[in-house]
């Protein structure tokens, strides 16, 4: 009996190390739920969190033109109508209709010289007019000569690194006050001006038509695309 007991004890000591070795090998395998297979890499975010957890993802880049990135990624800040009050209106390379020759720059929305007064009008809008992501500005301008003339024009200022640069213009005629200016939100870029005018047979001192005209920038000009007229009764 003592011999049998001794062999039983020796067998137990031999089996125990084999069982432990078998368990260790099993833990290295890919059959454990959630464990990565041998050689696989486990990635984590910048904060050390696992993918899909808070702090485990790179922040998404803003979409160009979205509220998080107005004007397009990397674009200049949109112009404002207030900026035009001290902006250049006319340069050696650009002249607006009915204005005298030479450089013209507004001071608080006004310029005067040689008996002529040029005034920025309150009708103004901001939007993409010149084909790049930066938001430009469009506004009405009035040129008052020494006589009875009150000439109105629609002017586009190009956004040059956040600075307004006069780029295109169109004459709206004599004594044709502007009521509103708008720029389309969706492309293609269009500016809409609503102003008062008259028929060809009407005297210059009266206005009888409310005109809505749509323009696009075409080089230094604002080309009229179409118009519609309705009767106007003061």
C-alpha positions in Angstrom: 0.0 0.0 0.0 2.8 2.4 0.8 4.3 1.8 -2.6 1.1 2.6 -4.4 0.6 5.8 -2.4 4.1 7.0 -3.3 3.5 6.5 -7.1 0.1 8.3 -6.8 1.8 11.3 -5.2 4.6 11.4 -7.9 1.9 11.3 -10.6 0.1 14.3 -9.2 3.3 16.4 -9.1 3.9 15.5 -12.8 0.4 16.3 -14.0 0.2 19.8 -12.3 3.0 21.4 -14.3 1.6 20.0 -17.6 -1.9 21.5 -16.8 -0.3 24.9 -16.1 1.6 24.9 -19.3 -1.5 24.0 -21.3 -3.4 26.9 -19.7 -0.6 29.3 -20.6 -0.6 28.2 -24.2 -4.4 28.7 -24.4 -4.3 32.3 -23.2 -2.0 33.2 -26.2 -4.4 31.9 -28.8 -7.1 33.8 -30.7 -10.0 31.9 -29.3 -10.5 34.2 -26.3 -13.4 36.5 -26.9 -12.2 40.0 -27.6 -8.6 39.1 -27.8 -6.5 40.2 -30.7 -4.9 37.5 -32.9 -1.2 36.9 -32.6 0.8 39.7 -34.3 -2.2 42.1 -34.5 -1.8 45.8 -33.6 -4.3 47.6 -31.3 -4.6 51.3 -32.1 -5.8 54.0 -29.8 -6.5 57.7 -30.1 -4.3 60.6 -29.1 -5.8 60.5 -25.6 -5.1 56.8 -25.2 -8.8 55.8 -25.6 -9.8 52.9 -27.8 -11.2 53.6 -31.2 -14.8 54.8 -31.0 -14.4 56.0 -27.4 -14.4 59.7 -26.3 -11.0 61.1 -27.0 -10.1 58.2 -29.3 -10.7 60.0 -32.7 -9.0 62.9 -34.5 -11.2 65.9 -34.7 -12.9 66.2 -38.1 -11.7 69.0 -40.4 -14.3 71.7 -41.1 -16.2 71.4 -44.4 -15.3 74.4 -46.7 -18.2 76.9 -46.7 -19.8 75.4 -43.6 -20.6 77.6 -40.5 -17.4 76.2 -39.0 -15.4 77.5 -41.9 -17.3 80.5 -43.5 -16.1 81.4 -47.0 -14.2 78.2 -47.6 -11.2 76.6 -46.0 -8.3 79.0 -45.8 -10.4 81.8 -47.5 -10.2 85.4 -46.5 -12.8 86.7 -44.1 -16.0 88.0 -45.8 -16.2 91.6 -46.6 -18.7 93.8 -44.7 -20.7 96.7 -46.0 -19.2 98.8 -43.2 -15.8 98.4 -44.8 -16.9 100.1 -48.0 -17.4 103.4 -46.2 -13.6 103.9 -46.3 -12.8 101.8 -49.4 -11.3 102.8 -52.7 -14.0 103.3 -55.4 -11.9 104.3 -58.4 -8.3 103.6 -59.4 -6.0 104.2 -62.3 -7.0 100.7 -63.6 -10.7 100.9 -62.8 -13.3 103.7 -63.3 -17.0 103.7 -62.6 -19.6 105.2 -64.9 -20.3 108.9 -64.7 -17.5 109.6 -62.2 -14.7 112.1 -62.9 -11.3 110.7 -63.9 -8.7 110.0 -61.2 -8.5 108.1 -57.9 -11.5 108.2 -55.6 -11.6 106.8 -52.1 -14.5 107.1 -49.7 -14.1 108.8 -46.3 -17.1 107.8 -44.2 -18.9 106.9 -47.4 -18.3 110.2 -49.2 -15.9 111.8 -51.7 -16.0 115.3 -53.1 -13.8 117.0 -55.7 -14.2 119.4 -58.7 -17.8 120.1 -57.9 -18.7 116.4 -58.0 -19.9 114.5 -54.9 -19.8 110.6 -54.9 -21.7 108.9 -52.1 -22.0 105.3 -51.0 -25.7 104.3 -50.7 -27.0 102.1 -47.9 -28.2 99.4 -50.3 -25.5 96.7 -50.0 -25.1 92.9 -49.9 -22.2 90.4 -49.4 -21.6 87.2 -51.3 -19.5 85.3 -53.7 -19.4 87.4 -56.9 -16.0 87.0 -58.5 -15.6 83.2 -58.7 -13.4 82.5 -55.7 -14.5 81.2 -52.3 -14.0 84.7 -50.6 -17.2 86.7 -50.0 -17.3 90.0 -52.0 -19.5 93.1 -51.6 -22.0 94.8 -53.9 -23.4 98.2 -53.3 -25.1 101.2 -54.9 -23.2 104.4 -55.5 -24.6 107.9 -56.3 -22.7 110.5 -58.4 -24.0 114.0 -58.1 -22.7 116.5 -60.7 -22.8 120.2 -60.8 -26.1 120.2 -62.7 -29.3 118.2 -62.1 -27.7 114.9 -62.7 -28.0 112.2 -59.9 -26.3 109.2 -61.5 -26.6 105.8 -59.8 -24.3 102.8 -60.3 -24.0 99.3 -59.0 -20.4 98.4 -57.9 -18.8 95.1 -56.9 -15.8 95.1 -54.6 -13.6 92.0 -54.8 -12.3 90.5 -51.6 -8.5 90.7 -51.7 -7.2 89.2 -48.5 -10.1 90.7 -46.5 -9.7 94.2 -48.2 -12.3 95.6 -50.6 -11.0 96.3 -54.1 -13.3 97.8 -56.8 -13.7 95.3 -59.6 -16.8 95.8 -61.6 -19.6 98.3 -62.1 -22.7 99.2 -64.2 -24.6 102.4 -64.6 -28.3 102.4 -63.6 -29.0 105.8 -65.1 -29.9 109.3 -64.0 -32.2 109.9 -61.1 -32.9 106.2 -60.6 -32.8 105.6 -56.9 -31.9 102.1 -55.7 -34.3 100.4 -53.3 -32.5 97.1 -52.6 -29.5 95.0 -53.5 -29.1 91.3 -52.9 -26.6 88.6 -53.8 -27.6 85.0 -54.5 -26.7 82.4 -51.8 -26.3 79.5 -54.2 -24.0 79.6 -57.3 -23.8 80.8 -59.9 -23.0 84.3 -58.5 -25.7 86.8 -59.2 -26.6 90.3 -57.8 -30.1 91.6 -58.0 -30.9 95.3 -57.8 -34.3 96.9 -57.5 -34.4 100.5 -58.5 -36.9 103.1 -59.8 -36.7 104.4 -63.4 -38.9 105.5 -66.2 -40.0 104.7 -69.7 -38.3 106.2 -72.7 -41.1 108.6 -73.4 -41.4 109.8 -69.7 -39.8 113.0 -68.5 -36.5 112.7 -66.6 -38.0 114.3 -63.5 -40.4 111.5 -62.8 -40.1 107.7 -62.1 -42.8 105.4 -63.3 -41.2 102.0 -63.2 -39.9 99.7 -60.5 -37.2 97.6 -62.2 -35.7 94.4 -60.9 -32.4 93.6 -62.7 -30.0 90.7 -62.3 -26.3 91.0 -63.0 -23.1 88.9 -63.0 -19.5 90.1 -63.0 -17.9 90.0 -66.5 -14.4 91.5 -66.3 -14.7 95.1 -65.2 -18.4 95.2 -66.1 -21.5 93.9 -64.4 -23.5 92.4 -67.2 -27.3 92.5 -67.0 -28.7 89.0 -67.5 -32.4 89.8 -67.3 -34.9 92.3 -65.9 -38.6 92.7 -65.1 -40.6 95.9 -64.7 -43.7 96.8 -62.8 -45.6 100.1 -62.8 -44.6 102.5 -60.0 -46.9 105.1 -58.6 -45.4 107.5 -56.1 
